[in-house]
Amino acid sequence: MDRYERILALHRTLQAARYPVTVARLQDELGCSRATVYRDLAFLRDALMAPVVGDGEAGFRYDPDGGGRFELPGLWLNSEELHALLAAQQLLSRSGGGVLSSALAPLQQRIEKLLDEHSTGRNWPMQRVRVIPHRGRRMDEHSFRIVCSAVLERRQLSFDYRARSTDESTRRTVSPQRITHYRDNWYLDAWDEDKQGLRSFSVDRIAAARLLDSPARDVDDAELDRQLAGGYGIFSGEPKGWATIVFGAKAARWVADERWHSQQQGRFLPDGRYELKIPYSNARELLMDVLHYGADAEIVEPKALREQMRGMLQLAVANYD
């Protein structure tokens, strides 16, 4: 490792040590000579003002009475952390359909500057980190910013909302609770002041958003989870029931590693198939996900959900007659 990484590794070793660390151990952990260990210790103590105490006989550590926990000045990252930051930077710049591009441009520039400072003249192969958004929707950046401000500033919000299910436009006044990113799209969980209940709004369907002076009503987190996160997906309403889905042996290898719901229950059957049980509140969303697996998935229970799937498949087949 280079000197930068050695200093970072040395700092972390001394920071975690409850007792003095011998020079031999430091040599082994840093992969360097005894003289290099002493040079790095001197740099850490004299240039970075670290509270290094000890000697070559007993070992070195940070002074426990040095006036608090010492941290390296600035931002220090090792190679693995730097590579992870690089990948995160690509995710930041390429996801979200550009809705965050202008708002986060200053932050992205700082990340790029940090990468340059630590690259030691190396050109990073950015094209080897790919981010491919899936079915993200177009969204107005101005509305998104106002929604976020309302959530964080705890102020009521007024906006026009056009529901996808009915295509009806209404004016809403809400107390924002939280903003949720779900399947490459953003949703606002809020208390609807007119309907006096919790609702989830797709942010891409919000227009003419305006912050109000009135403070937002706070709903307990447990109640939010009970009504908005208790069933499958993020749609409002408590779970209507539990669905049992059996996947064929081929699909089982994928489904067994997937997280459909925080309370899901799954097990492999003796014949290699996989049984998944999940609570759900919005039947259509669950049916669409099961359809994704085609003939490799079968809804076993409840009977009403099974019949809904049968009806959807019959209508789909009719399109090809």
TATA-V298543 format. One record per residue. PSI is psi in whole degrees, 0 to 359 (none if undefined). NEAR is the number of other ideal C-beta (glycine too) atoms within 12 Angstrom. Layout:
BEGIN
psi:PSI near:NEAR
psi:PSI near:NEAR
END
This chain:
BEGIN
psi:153 near:18
psi:179 near:20
psi:321 near:20
psi:312 near:25
psi:328 near:25
psi:317 near:29
psi:318 near:35
psi:316 near:33
psi:321 near:34
psi:315 near:43
psi:315 near:36
psi:325 near:26
psi:314 near:33
psi:326 near:40
psi:324 near:26
psi:347 near:15
psi:131 near:24
psi:339 near:12
psi:161 near:16
psi:142 near:23
psi:128 near:33
psi:157 near:22
psi:324 near:29
psi:318 near:17
psi:319 near:21
psi:321 near:37
psi:315 near:25
psi:317 near:16
psi:326 near:25
psi:345 near:33
psi:45 near:17
psi:179 near:25
psi:169 near:16
psi:320 near:18
psi:323 near:15
psi:322 near:22
psi:315 near:35
psi:321 near:24
psi:318 near:22
psi:322 near:38
psi:319 near:37
psi:319 near:18
psi:319 near:23
psi:320 near:36
psi:314 near:26
psi:320 near:14
psi:324 near:16
psi:0 near:24
psi:34 near:17
psi:143 near:33
psi:59 near:25
psi:128 near:34
psi:157 near:22
psi:187 near:26
psi:177 near:15
psi:342 near:18
psi:303 near:10
psi:334 near:13
psi:180 near:25
psi:154 near:34
psi:174 near:32
psi:140 near:35
psi:115 near:21
psi:342 near:18
psi:25 near:10
psi:9 near:18
psi:27 near:11
psi:173 near:10
psi:122 near:15
psi:138 near:24
psi:145 near:19
psi:139 near:25
psi:143 near:13
psi:200 near:13
psi:118 near:19
psi:127 near:26
psi:142 near:26
psi:181 near:23
psi:314 near:22
psi:319 near:14
psi:322 near:21
psi:319 near:28
psi:321 near:22
psi:322 near:17
psi:322 near:30
psi:314 near:30
psi:319 near:24
psi:324 near:23
psi:321 near:28
psi:321 near:25
psi:319 near:23
psi:320 near:27
psi:337 near:27
psi:347 near:24
psi:169 near:26
psi:7 near:27
psi:21 near:24
psi:0 near:20
psi:333 near:29
psi:3 near:25
psi:308 near:20
psi:322 near:17
psi:324 near:19
psi:5 near:26
psi:315 near:16
psi:320 near:14
psi:318 near:19
psi:322 near:24
psi:323 near:17
psi:322 near:17
psi:316 near:29
psi:322 near:23
psi:319 near:16
psi:319 near:23
psi:319 near:29
psi:320 near:18
psi:331 near:19
psi:3 near:27
psi:346 near:22
psi:47 near:15
psi:3 near:8
psi:141 near:15
psi:121 near:11
psi:129 near:24
psi:77 near:13
psi:328 near:20
psi:349 near:11
psi:359 near:12
psi:111 near:22
psi:137 near:14
psi:118 near:21
psi:99 near:12
psi:148 near:21
psi:113 near:11
psi:33 near:14
psi:148 near:24
psi:153 near:23
psi:140 near:20
psi:142 near:32
psi:121 near:23
psi:324 near:25
psi:314 near:21
psi:319 near:32
psi:317 near:37
psi:317 near:26
psi:320 near:30
psi:314 near:43
psi:318 near:30
psi:318 near:24
psi:319 near:39
psi:314 near:32
psi:328 near:17
psi:356 near:20
psi:54 near:23
psi:151 near:27
psi:157 near:31
psi:139 near:44
psi:138 near:31
psi:162 near:34
psi:136 near:21
psi:125 near:35
psi:108 near:20
psi:138 near:17
psi:324 near:15
psi:324 near:12
psi:346 near:10
psi:20 near:10
psi:137 near:13
psi:131 near:16
psi:157 near:23
psi:126 near:20
psi:145 near:35
psi:122 near:29
psi:161 near:40
psi:103 near:34
psi:138 near:45
psi:310 near:36
psi:158 near:32
psi:134 near:30
psi:132 near:28
psi:118 near:23
psi:118 near:24
psi:51 near:19
psi:16 near:22
psi:158 near:30
psi:141 near:36
psi:146 near:33
psi:120 near:43
psi:125 near:38
psi:160 near:44
psi:117 near:35
psi:115 near:29
psi:330 near:22
psi:316 near:17
psi:352 near:17
psi:55 near:13
psi:165 near:21
psi:139 near:33
psi:156 near:32
psi:132 near:38
psi:133 near:42
psi:121 near:34
psi:329 near:40
psi:349 near:28
psi:4 near:33
psi:135 near:40
psi:159 near:25
psi:44 near:21
psi:141 near:37
psi:129 near:24
psi:138 near:28
psi:161 near:23
psi:338 near:13
psi:137 near:19
psi:147 near:15
psi:143 near:29
psi:134 near:24
psi:128 near:18
psi:135 near:26
psi:140 near:13
psi:322 near:14
psi:322 near:11
psi:322 near:20
psi:314 near:26
psi:322 near:22
psi:319 near:19
psi:328 near:27
psi:338 near:35
psi:5 near:31
psi:327 near:29
psi:179 near:32
psi:133 near:38
psi:192 near:32
psi:12 near:33
psi:150 near:30
psi:158 near:30
psi:144 near:25
psi:160 near:20
psi:136 near:29
psi:340 near:24
psi:188 near:25
psi:138 near:26
psi:139 near:40
psi:121 near:29
psi:134 near:40
psi:127 near:29
psi:142 near:36
psi:164 near:23
psi:325 near:19
psi:312 near:17
psi:336 near:26
psi:326 near:26
psi:333 near:17
psi:312 near:20
psi:324 near:31
psi:335 near:22
psi:2 near:13
psi:148 near:20
psi:104 near:14
psi:326 near:32
psi:150 near:27
psi:336 near:15
psi:15 near:20
psi:153 near:25
psi:127 near:17
psi:150 near:25
psi:149 near:18
psi:136 near:18
psi:160 near:18
psi:332 near:9
psi:10 near:12
psi:350 near:18
psi:168 near:26
psi:129 near:33
psi:126 near:30
psi:129 near:40
psi:127 near:27
psi:147 near:35
psi:150 near:30
psi:151 near:39
psi:327 near:29
psi:105 near:29
psi:321 near:30
psi:318 near:22
psi:317 near:27
psi:317 near:38
psi:320 near:30
psi:324 near:21
psi:322 near:28
psi:322 near:36
psi:332 near:23
psi:330 near:20
psi:359 near:28
psi:229 near:16
psi:353 near:13
psi:4 near:22
psi:144 near:34
psi:126 near:26
psi:122 near:35
psi:316 near:21
psi:154 near:21
psi:168 near:22
psi:321 near:14
psi:319 near:17
psi:323 near:32
psi:319 near:25
psi:325 near:16
psi:318 near:25
psi:318 near:31
psi:315 near:19
psi:318 near:18
psi:319 near:22
psi:322 near:22
psi:320 near:14
psi:323 near:15
psi:317 near:16
psi:324 near:11
psi:332 near:10
psi:341 near:9
psi:1 near:8
psi:none near:7
END
